[in-house]
Amino acid sequence: MKEILTQHLSTFLGLMATGLAGFVFGKKKMNAEVAGMDADNEGKEIENADKLVKLYKDALDDLAGRYEVKFKEFSNLAERKIKLLEEEINIQKRINDQLKTENSKLRAKLKEN
């Protein structure tokens, strides 16, 4: 019975020692893997930041050209509106002149009667 107990106790202690050694070395390995993953993640974050900076740079470089096109469109629209308003003023002036002429004729006709 003592033999069986010592045999099982030694097996139990051996398993405990193996488990403890596995835990200690496994923890170091896991910490090293986590550090490697952190380094990979940091590299990916830097890569993503570079892509984002490039995207903004491209947008800003294109901004001047797009601004110029929009400014020309706005200028053309404003010029067309000015011409339209000038034409409207000229029409109103002609109507005013016609009404003045008509008014003068009517006054002259009233004086005759």
C-alpha positions as CSV (number, residue, x, y, z in Angstrom):
1,M,0.0,0.0,0.0
2,K,2.9,2.3,0.8
3,E,4.3,1.6,-2.6
4,I,1.1,2.4,-4.4
5,L,0.8,5.7,-2.4
6,T,4.4,6.7,-3.2
7,Q,4.0,5.7,-6.8
8,H,0.9,7.8,-7.1
9,L,2.3,10.6,-5.0
10,S,5.4,10.8,-7.2
11,T,3.3,10.8,-10.3
12,F,1.1,13.5,-8.8
13,L,4.2,15.6,-7.9
14,G,5.7,15.1,-11.3
15,L,2.5,16.2,-13.0
16,M,2.4,19.3,-10.7
17,A,6.0,20.2,-11.5
18,T,5.4,19.7,-15.2
19,G,2.3,21.9,-15.0
20,L,4.1,24.6,-13.0
21,A,7.0,24.6,-15.5
22,G,4.6,24.7,-18.4
23,F,2.7,27.6,-16.8
24,V,5.9,29.6,-16.2
25,F,7.4,29.0,-19.6
26,G,4.0,29.3,-21.3
27,K,3.4,32.7,-19.6
28,K,6.7,34.0,-21.0
29,K,5.9,32.6,-24.4
30,M,2.4,34.2,-24.3
31,N,3.8,37.5,-23.2
32,A,6.3,37.4,-26.1
33,E,3.4,36.6,-28.5
34,V,1.4,39.5,-27.1
35,A,4.3,41.8,-27.5
36,G,4.7,40.7,-31.1
37,M,1.0,41.2,-31.7
38,D,1.2,44.7,-30.2
39,A,4.1,45.5,-32.5
40,D,2.1,44.2,-35.5
41,N,-0.9,46.3,-34.5
42,E,1.2,49.4,-34.1
43,G,2.7,48.8,-37.5
44,K,-0.8,48.5,-39.0
45,E,-2.0,51.6,-37.2
46,I,1.0,53.6,-38.6
47,E,0.2,52.1,-42.1
48,N,-3.5,53.1,-41.7
49,A,-2.5,56.6,-40.6
50,D,-0.2,57.0,-43.6
51,K,-3.1,55.9,-45.9
52,L,-5.4,58.5,-44.2
53,V,-2.8,61.2,-44.6
54,K,-2.3,60.4,-48.2
55,L,-6.1,60.4,-48.7
56,Y,-6.4,63.9,-47.1
57,K,-3.4,65.1,-49.1
58,D,-4.9,64.0,-52.4
59,A,-8.2,65.7,-51.4
60,L,-6.4,68.9,-50.6
61,D,-4.3,68.8,-53.7
62,D,-7.5,68.3,-55.8
63,L,-9.2,71.1,-53.9
64,A,-7.5,74.0,-55.8
65,G,-8.7,72.6,-59.1
66,R,-12.2,71.9,-57.9
67,Y,-12.3,75.4,-56.3
68,E,-11.3,77.0,-59.6
69,V,-14.0,75.1,-61.6
70,K,-16.7,76.1,-59.0
71,F,-15.5,79.7,-59.0
72,K,-15.7,79.9,-62.8
73,E,-19.2,78.4,-62.7
74,F,-20.3,80.9,-60.1
75,S,-18.7,83.8,-62.0
76,N,-20.5,82.7,-65.2
77,L,-23.8,82.4,-63.3
78,A,-23.3,85.8,-61.8
79,E,-22.5,87.4,-65.2
80,R,-25.6,85.8,-66.7
81,K,-27.7,87.1,-63.9
82,I,-26.3,90.6,-64.3
83,K,-27.1,90.6,-68.0
84,L,-30.6,89.4,-67.3
85,L,-31.2,92.1,-64.8
86,E,-29.7,94.7,-67.2
87,E,-32.1,93.5,-69.9
88,E,-35.0,93.8,-67.4
89,I,-34.0,97.3,-66.5
90,N,-33.9,98.2,-70.3
91,I,-37.3,96.7,-70.8
92,Q,-38.7,98.7,-67.8
93,K,-37.1,101.9,-69.2
94,R,-38.7,101.4,-72.6
95,I,-42.1,100.7,-70.9
96,N,-41.6,103.9,-68.8
97,D,-40.7,105.9,-72.0
98,Q,-43.8,104.6,-73.8
99,L,-46.0,105.4,-70.8
100,K,-44.5,109.0,-70.7
101,T,-45.2,109.4,-74.4
102,E,-48.7,108.1,-74.0
103,N,-49.3,110.3,-71.0
104,S,-48.0,113.4,-72.9
105,K,-50.4,112.5,-75.8
106,L,-53.3,112.1,-73.4
107,R,-52.5,115.5,-71.7
108,A,-52.3,117.1,-75.1
109,K,-55.6,115.6,-76.1
110,L,-57.2,116.8,-72.8
111,K,-56.0,120.4,-73.5
112,E,-57.6,120.3,-76.9
113,N,-60.9,119.4,-75.6
